[in-house]
């Protein structure tokens, strides 16, 4: 199968490109600078295009005539400043709106039959009801002001992709990434914060996080490329857990001291309202639909297993 991946040098792309090549697909890897996402045999070509340049994207897709177009474009990297959240996500939000429109148009004109796009399940679900949400549950109708534009961009992407005329549209709501190449990887920013006791538990630490190892995120994406009905899928592990459970566990396997505890009012001063909500109020997500309908099997069903491997990798890099 011919597969075109936009955003091929991101965390998912670096795992997905070689995975698809090993499975026999012909892959075109698009990034802003045209760097190959991986040295993955001879079934991978690289192309340079900015996802916000509609004509460049159209040319790149038309030249390859893909059967499936994959949208993994983001502009995330470096430290996340929760008090300036929208500034951090400004370009990513454009890629989720303008960039999505560009890819849908290019996919349709280029004769593709399917588009698979990156969405997010980490915190956008409504903060009410039970602790774990399915794809049928609503997103937050009243998110904090700092993240409203980001939630709006996520909604836009999902509507555009799943409603794209003439295309089989799939939006994958990934959980929080961890593993190689992520900020919660062996040498990632969040890992170093945990080592230095600069990643505290705020308030009661009751916010439910759904995490996903980057390998499993890529394997779910490959499954969505190869099959499955159009629609929205949560791509998370089997073990949604509160911050007060997973964060001390990760500190322990890293050999770090336990995380500090801060009252909510202090957290609000340092990380803003959204930072407190992440720690105390967000809901997790269920992966039952993805496992059932994509025939997806996880290598790391729980962060408990994945964190142990992360810690081994972190030790090797020290």
C-alpha positions in Angstrom: 0.0 0.0 0.0 1.2 3.5 -0.8 1.1 5.6 2.4 1.9 9.4 2.7 2.8 10.6 6.2 2.8 14.3 6.9 4.7 15.1 10.1 7.0 12.1 9.6 9.8 13.3 11.9 7.6 13.7 15.0 7.5 11.3 17.9 4.9 9.1 16.1 6.4 9.4 12.7 9.8 8.2 13.8 8.2 5.0 15.0 5.6 4.7 12.3 7.7 5.1 9.2 10.0 2.1 9.7 7.1 0.1 11.1 5.1 0.5 7.9 8.2 -0.2 5.7 8.8 -3.5 7.6 5.1 -4.4 6.9 5.7 -3.9 3.2 4.1 -0.5 2.5 5.6 2.1 0.2 6.0 5.2 2.4 6.5 8.8 1.6 7.6 10.8 4.6 6.9 14.5 4.6 8.5 17.0 6.9 9.2 20.7 6.7 12.9 20.1 5.9 12.6 16.8 4.0 14.7 14.8 6.4 13.9 11.1 6.2 12.1 10.0 9.3 14.2 6.8 9.5 16.6 4.8 7.5 14.0 2.2 6.8 15.2 0.1 3.9 14.3 1.3 0.4 10.6 1.6 0.7 10.7 5.1 2.2 11.0 8.4 0.2 11.3 11.8 1.9 9.8 15.1 0.7 10.0 18.6 2.0 6.8 20.6 2.5 5.3 22.9 5.1 1.9 21.6 6.1 0.6 25.2 6.1 1.6 25.7 2.4 -1.5 24.4 0.6 0.2 24.2 -2.9 3.3 22.5 -1.6 1.2 19.9 0.2 -0.9 19.3 -2.9 2.2 18.8 -5.1 3.8 16.4 -2.6 0.7 14.3 -2.3 -0.1 14.3 -6.0 3.4 13.1 -6.9 3.0 9.9 -4.8 -0.7 9.1 -5.5 -1.1 7.5 -2.0 -3.9 5.2 -1.0 -3.8 6.5 2.6 -2.7 10.0 3.9 -1.6 10.2 7.5 -1.7 13.5 9.5 0.8 13.6 12.3 1.7 17.3 12.0 2.4 19.2 15.2 4.9 21.9 16.2 5.6 20.7 19.7 9.1 20.5 21.3 11.0 21.7 24.2 9.5 22.7 27.5 5.8 23.2 27.9 4.9 26.5 29.7 1.4 25.8 31.1 1.0 29.5 31.9 1.5 30.3 28.2 -0.2 27.3 26.8 -1.8 28.9 23.8 1.4 30.4 22.6 3.1 27.0 22.9 0.3 25.4 20.8 -0.3 28.2 18.3 1.3 26.6 15.3 0.1 23.2 16.3 -3.5 24.6 16.3 -3.0 26.0 12.8 -1.7 22.6 11.7 -4.9 21.0 13.2 -7.1 23.5 11.3 -5.4 24.9 8.2 -3.1 22.0 7.9 -5.9 19.5 8.1 -7.8 21.3 5.4 -4.7 21.2 3.2 -4.2 17.5 3.6 -7.9 16.6 3.1 -7.9 18.6 -0.2 -4.6 17.0 -1.3 -5.8 13.5 -0.3 -9.0 13.9 -2.2 -7.4 15.4 -5.3 -4.6 12.8 -5.2 -7.0 9.9 -5.3 -6.5 8.6 -1.7 -9.3 6.6 -0.1 -8.5 7.1 3.6 -7.1 9.8 5.9 -5.8 9.0 9.4 -5.2 12.0 11.7 -3.7 12.6 15.1 -6.1 13.9 17.8 -5.8 13.8 21.6 -7.4 12.0 24.6 -5.1 13.2 27.3 -7.3 15.9 28.9 -10.1 17.2 26.6 -12.9 15.0 27.9 -15.6 16.7 30.0 -14.6 16.7 33.7 -17.8 15.2 35.0 -19.2 11.7 35.6 -17.1 8.6 35.7 -13.3 8.5 35.7 -12.9 6.8 32.2 -14.5 8.1 29.0 -15.3 6.4 25.7 -15.4 8.0 22.3 -19.1 8.6 22.7 -18.6 10.9 25.7 -18.5 14.6 25.2 -15.4 16.8 25.2 -15.1 19.5 27.8 -17.8 22.1 27.0 -16.2 24.7 29.1 -12.4 24.3 29.1 -10.1 26.8 30.9 -9.5 29.9 28.9 -5.9 29.0 28.4 -6.7 25.9 26.4 -9.9 26.9 24.6 -8.2 27.5 21.2 -6.5 24.1 21.5 -9.7 22.3 22.3 -11.4 24.1 19.4 -8.7 23.0 17.1 -9.0 19.4 18.2 -12.8 19.5 17.6 -12.2 21.1 14.2 -9.7 18.4 13.1 -12.0 15.6 14.2 -15.1 17.0 12.4 -13.1 17.7 9.3 -11.5 14.3 9.1 -14.5 12.1 10.0 -16.8 14.2 7.8 -14.4 14.5 4.8 -16.5 13.8 1.6 -15.1 10.9 -0.5 -12.6 9.8 2.2 -12.6 7.2 5.0 -11.7 9.5 7.9 -10.2 8.2 11.1 -9.2 10.4 14.1 -6.9 8.8 16.7 -7.2 10.3 20.2 -3.8 9.4 21.6 -3.1 9.5 25.3 0.0 11.1 26.8 3.1 9.8 25.0 6.0 8.2 26.8 9.0 6.3 25.5 11.9 7.1 23.2 11.8 10.5 21.5 9.1 11.9 23.8 9.4 14.4 26.7 8.7 11.4 29.0 11.5 9.4 27.5 14.9 8.2 28.7 16.4 11.7 28.3 13.2 13.7 28.0 12.4 17.0 29.7 9.7 15.6 31.9 11.9 12.6 33.0 14.6 15.1 34.1 12.0 17.1 36.0 11.0 14.0 37.9 14.6 13.1 38.6 15.1 16.6 40.0 11.8 16.6 42.1 10.5 19.5 39.9 7.4 17.6 38.8 5.2 17.8 41.9 1.8 16.3 42.7 -0.6 19.2 43.0 -3.7 19.1 45.2 -5.0 15.5 45.7 -3.3 14.3 42.5 -6.7 12.8 41.5 -6.5 13.7 37.8 -6.8 10.5 35.7 -4.1 10.2 33.1 -4.3 7.8 30.1 -0.8 7.1 28.8 0.5 5.3 25.8 3.9 4.0 24.9 5.1 5.5 21.6 5.6 2.0 20.1 1.9 1.1 20.9 0.7 4.5 19.5 2.5 3.7 16.2 1.2 0.1 16.0 -2.4 1.4 16.5 -1.8 4.0 13.8 -0.6 1.2 11.4 -3.7 -0.8 12.3 -5.9 2.2 11.4 -4.0 2.7 8.1 -4.6 -0.9 7.2 -8.2 -1.3 8.3 -11.0 -0.4 10.7 -14.2 1.6 10.1 -14.1 5.4 9.8 -14.6 7.3 13.1 -12.8 8.3 16.3 -10.7 5.9 18.4 -9.0 6.4 21.8 -5.4 5.1 21.6 -4.4 4.7 25.2 -3.2 1.8 27.4 -5.4 -0.4 29.6 -4.5 1.3 32.8 -5.9 4.9 33.3 -4.5 6.1 36.7 -4.4 9.1 38.9 -1.3 11.3 39.1 -0.8 10.3 42.7 -0.4 6.7 41.6 1.7 6.8 38.4 4.0 9.7 39.2 5.5 8.2 42.5 5.8 4.9 40.7 7.8 6.4 37.9 10.0 8.3 40.3 10.7 5.1 42.2 11.7 3.1 39.1 13.9 6.0 37.9 15.7 5.9 41.3 14.6 9.4 42.1 13.2 10.8 45.3 9.4 10.8 45.7 7.7 13.8 44.1 6.9 16.8 46.2 3.3 17.7 47.1 1.9 21.2 46.5 -1.5 22.6 47.6 -3.8 23.5 44.7 -3.4 27.3 45.3 0.3 27.1 44.9 0.0 25.0 41.8 -2.4 27.6 40.4 0.2 30.3 40.9 3.0 28.3 39.2 1.2 26.4 36.5 -2.1 28.2 36.1 -5.7 26.8 36.3 -5.1 24.2 33.6 -2.1 22.9 35.4 -4.2 22.3 38.5 -6.9 20.6 36.4 -4.4 18.3 34.9 -3.4 17.2 38.3 -6.8 17.0 40.0 -9.7 16.8 37.6 -9.1 15.4 34.2 -10.7 12.1 33.1 -9.0 9.1 31.5 -10.0 7.2 28.3 -11.1 3.7 27.4 -9.3 1.8 24.6 -11.9 -0.9 24.2 -13.1 0.3 20.8 -9.6 0.5 19.3 -8.7 -3.0 20.6 -11.9 -4.5 19.3 -12.3 -2.8 15.9 -8.7 -2.3 14.9 -7.6 -5.8 16.2 -4.9 -3.9 18.1 -2.6 -5.6 20.6 -0.5 -3.6 23.0 3.1 -4.4 23.8 2.8 -2.4 27.0 -0.8 -2.8 28.4 0.1 -0.7 31.4 2.5 2.1 32.1 3.8 0.0 34.9 5.6 -2.3 32.3 6.5 0.6 30.0 8.0 2.7 32.8 10.4 -0.1 33.8 11.8 -0.2 30.2 12.0 3.6 30.2 14.0 3.5 33.4 16.4 1.0 31.9 16.9 3.2 28.9 17.4 6.3 31.1 20.1 4.5 33.2 22.0 3.5 30.0 22.1 7.1 28.9 23.4 8.5 32.1 
